Amino acid sequence: MAELKLFPIGIQDFERLRKDGCYYVDKTDLVYKMTHTNNYYFLSRPRRFGKSLLISTLRDYFLGKKELFEGLAIEKLEKEWKKYPVFHLSFAGNKFTDLKSLQ
């Protein structure tokens, strides 16, 4: 009997999603396209539409975590898997309604 996969409800971290074996709609071909063109992108989506997961996916891609992308479209597209320094800030979980909470 095949093992059931979980739906990644509330999971916003690409590495955790992949290591936990959750369902994942593979859009890594779009990640590859975004990172290999000279275009600017404005990523505007409603709440709970995967913005944090996309940023997490980009972070892991730029960190060169090839093993997380096994079986996904980008695995066949990317040939070099370079590692880049990544500075990742997350504003999730806070409201930042005043200067003190932002600091």
C-alpha positions in Angstrom: 0.0 0.0 0.0 1.4 3.4 -1.0 2.1 5.9 1.8 -0.3 8.8 1.9 1.2 12.3 1.3 0.1 15.2 3.5 -1.3 18.5 2.3 1.1 21.2 3.3 -1.4 23.3 5.2 0.4 26.2 6.9 3.8 25.1 5.7 5.7 28.0 4.2 9.1 26.5 4.1 10.2 24.7 0.9 12.8 22.5 2.6 10.3 21.3 5.3 7.7 20.7 2.7 10.0 18.5 0.6 11.6 16.7 3.5 8.1 15.9 5.0 7.0 14.5 1.6 4.0 16.8 1.3 2.1 17.4 -1.9 3.7 20.1 -4.0 2.5 21.7 -7.2 5.7 21.9 -9.2 6.3 25.5 -10.5 10.1 25.3 -10.4 10.2 25.7 -14.2 8.9 29.2 -13.5 11.5 29.8 -10.8 14.2 28.8 -13.3 12.6 31.2 -15.9 12.5 34.0 -13.4 16.1 33.6 -12.4 17.5 33.3 -16.0 15.8 36.3 -17.7 16.6 40.0 -17.4 13.1 40.9 -16.5 11.7 42.5 -13.4 8.9 40.7 -11.6 6.3 42.2 -9.2 4.8 39.3 -7.1 1.5 40.4 -5.9 -0.9 37.8 -4.6 -3.6 37.7 -1.9 -3.0 36.4 1.6 -2.3 32.7 1.9 -1.4 32.3 -1.8 2.2 31.0 -1.4 4.3 34.2 -1.4 6.4 33.0 1.5 6.8 29.5 0.0 8.0 31.0 -3.3 10.6 33.1 -1.4 11.7 30.1 0.5 12.0 28.1 -2.7 14.1 30.9 -4.2 16.3 30.9 -1.1 16.9 27.2 -1.3 17.6 27.4 -5.0 20.2 30.2 -4.6 21.8 28.3 -1.7 22.3 25.4 -4.1 20.3 22.8 -2.3 20.0 20.5 -5.3 18.8 17.6 -3.3 15.5 19.4 -2.4 14.7 19.8 -6.1 15.1 16.1 -7.1 12.2 15.0 -9.3 11.1 18.6 -10.0 11.2 20.4 -13.4 14.1 22.6 -12.4 16.3 19.5 -11.8 16.4 19.0 -15.6 16.8 22.7 -16.4 19.6 23.7 -14.1 23.1 22.5 -15.0 25.4 24.4 -12.6 23.7 24.6 -9.2 25.9 27.4 -7.9 25.7 28.5 -4.3 25.1 32.2 -3.6 25.1 34.1 -0.4 21.5 34.7 0.7 20.1 37.4 3.0 16.6 36.3 4.0 14.3 38.5 6.1 10.9 37.3 7.1 8.2 39.7 8.3 5.7 36.8 8.8 4.1 36.5 12.2 4.4 40.2 13.2 2.2 43.1 12.5 4.8 45.9 12.9 2.2 48.5 13.9 4.8 50.8 15.4 8.5 51.6 15.1 9.4 49.7 18.3 7.9 46.4 17.1 9.8 46.7 13.8 13.1 47.3 15.5 
